[in-house]
Amino acid sequence: MLGFLIRWLINTLALILVVKIVPGIVADSTESILLAALLLGFLNAVLRPLILFLTLPLLIYSLGFFTLIVNGLMLYWVSKIVPGFYVNGFWSAFWGAIFFSVISFFLSLFIDPQGTMSFRVSQRYTDRRPRQDRSHQDNIIDVEGKPKDDD
């Protein structure tokens, strides 16, 4: 449940930024943005996969570009359902969906499905000791089956 609430908050923040950035997308109140973000998340989770599946030949033919059209349509449909949230035309919806996707991606980059912050740093960049000094790695299973030299 916490993961859902955090994702909804991230989508709401992304939608607030989209309303401020993209001309032609307007919201009367914060409540309409909250409701629009909730409905957009629901449509993206339920309806979007079905639409993408039904338009799969067009997606393949357009090399995935049609996905941007579907995202714009989702945002446009949300504006037709939520009172106080307006999208003026297809191109506003198209650019708004692109900005929404990019902003939402960057805001949720460090959130795992449980809703907690997770930062993963590769061991390759944090452990700078030479290979022969790594005596703590004796318990590693060798999946290639090469015998270990005991020098």
C-alpha positions as MATLAB code, in Angstrom:
seq = 'MLGFLIRWLINTLALILVVKIVPGIVADSTESILLAALLLGFLNAVLRPLILFLTLPLLIYSLGFFTLIVNGLMLYWVSKIVPGFYVNGFWSAFWGAIFFSVISFFLSLFIDPQGTMSFRVSQRYTDRRPRQDRSHQDNIIDVEGKPKDDD';
ca = [
       0.000    0.000    0.000;
       2.866    2.358    0.795;
       4.365    1.701   -2.642;
       1.080    2.656   -4.311;
       0.823    5.895   -2.334;
       4.400    6.895   -3.125;
       3.936    6.155   -6.830;
       0.725    8.184   -6.800;
       2.587   11.064   -5.134;
       5.344   10.839   -7.766;
       2.783   10.851  -10.584;
       1.006   13.791   -8.974;
       4.250   15.766   -8.769;
       5.003   14.897  -12.385;
       1.524   16.031  -13.435;
       1.933   19.306  -11.523;
       5.168   19.942  -13.420;
       3.483   19.046  -16.724;
       0.680   21.542  -16.008;
       3.314   24.228  -15.388;
       5.506   23.316  -18.406;
       3.207   22.328  -21.266;
       0.984   25.001  -22.766;
      -2.520   23.752  -23.340;
      -2.709   21.622  -20.180;
      -4.519   23.400  -17.368;
      -5.813   22.375  -13.954;
      -8.250   24.392  -11.861;
      -7.192   22.984   -8.517;
      -4.818   20.624   -6.757;
      -7.706   18.224   -6.205;
      -8.244   17.901   -9.936;
      -4.532   17.118  -10.402;
      -4.691   14.501   -7.622;
      -7.737   12.883   -9.226;
      -6.208   13.099  -12.714;
      -2.985   11.432  -11.501;
      -4.991    8.672   -9.838;
      -7.116    8.060  -12.932;
      -4.094    8.245  -15.238;
      -2.305    5.642  -13.129;
      -5.368    3.398  -13.218;
      -5.789    3.735  -16.990;
      -2.077    3.112  -17.552;
      -2.241   -0.006  -15.414;
      -5.481   -1.455  -16.788;
      -6.408   -0.062  -20.192;
      -3.022    0.811  -21.710;
      -1.676   -2.784  -21.881;
      -4.846   -3.879  -23.665;
      -4.599   -1.037  -26.180;
      -0.909   -1.738  -26.770;
      -1.671   -5.421  -27.335;
      -4.482   -4.673  -29.777;
      -2.305   -2.232  -31.718;
       0.796   -4.443  -31.671;
       1.192   -4.576  -35.489;
       1.070   -0.779  -35.626;
       3.571   -0.575  -32.757;
       5.969   -2.871  -34.578;
       5.523   -1.067  -37.884;
       6.170    2.336  -36.254;
       9.125    0.974  -34.234;
       7.366    1.858  -30.986;
       6.489    5.444  -31.882;
       2.783    4.635  -31.621;
       3.297    4.150  -27.867;
       3.706    7.924  -27.610;
       0.367    8.343  -29.364;
      -1.301    5.924  -26.913;
       0.215    7.809  -23.945;
      -1.126   11.090  -25.347;
      -4.564    9.555  -25.797;
      -4.553    8.363  -22.176;
      -3.811   11.882  -20.973;
      -6.474   13.311  -23.298;
      -9.075   10.796  -22.056;
      -8.278   11.677  -18.452;
      -9.004   15.326  -19.268;
     -12.421   14.325  -20.611;
     -13.289   12.457  -17.398;
     -11.808   14.600  -14.598;
     -13.579   17.909  -14.017;
     -11.183   20.831  -13.687;
      -8.382   19.168  -15.678;
      -8.168   20.323  -19.279;
      -6.032   19.302  -22.246;
      -6.498   21.509  -25.295;
      -5.985   19.231  -28.255;
      -3.958   16.261  -29.263;
      -0.538   17.933  -29.471;
      -0.793   19.265  -25.946;
      -1.690   15.749  -24.816;
       1.174   14.270  -26.860;
       3.834   16.595  -25.433;
       2.294   16.430  -21.981;
       2.483   12.629  -22.034;
       6.136   12.743  -23.087;
       7.032   15.188  -20.324;
       4.932   13.236  -17.831;
       6.737    9.997  -18.692;
      10.198   11.535  -18.463;
       9.532   13.403  -15.225;
       7.808   10.416  -13.625;
      10.689    8.153  -14.668;
      13.308   10.393  -13.088;
      11.280   10.924   -9.926;
      10.686    7.191   -9.447;
      14.185    6.084  -10.415;
      15.146    5.366   -6.826;
      11.843    3.935   -5.566;
      11.435    0.158   -5.393;
       8.023   -1.589   -5.691;
       7.566   -1.543   -1.901;
       7.817    2.248   -1.893;
      11.180    2.574   -0.200;
      14.186    4.483   -1.413;
      16.867    2.232   -2.824;
      20.265    3.244   -4.043;
      22.272    0.532   -5.732;
      25.935    1.172   -6.214;
      27.894   -1.328   -8.213;
      30.627   -3.112   -6.296;
      32.857   -2.559   -9.295;
      32.973    1.165   -8.562;
      33.190    1.037   -4.780;
      35.825   -1.646   -4.217;
      39.118   -0.282   -5.520;
      41.459   -2.806   -3.882;
      43.592   -4.973   -6.182;
      42.206   -8.421   -7.015;
      44.773  -10.405   -5.018;
      43.927   -8.531   -1.784;
      40.290   -9.648   -1.755;
      40.604  -12.488    0.739;
      36.968  -12.085    1.804;
      35.831  -13.562   -1.521;
      36.838  -17.154   -0.682;
      33.199  -18.181   -0.276;
      32.209  -17.390   -3.871;
      30.865  -20.289   -5.921;
      32.638  -20.643   -9.243;
      29.925  -21.275  -11.823;
      32.372  -21.905  -14.641;
      33.840  -24.939  -12.891;
      37.435  -23.783  -12.958;
      39.548  -25.033  -10.047;
      40.757  -22.349   -7.660;
      44.528  -21.941   -7.266;
      45.572  -22.082   -3.606;
      48.803  -20.094   -3.792;
];
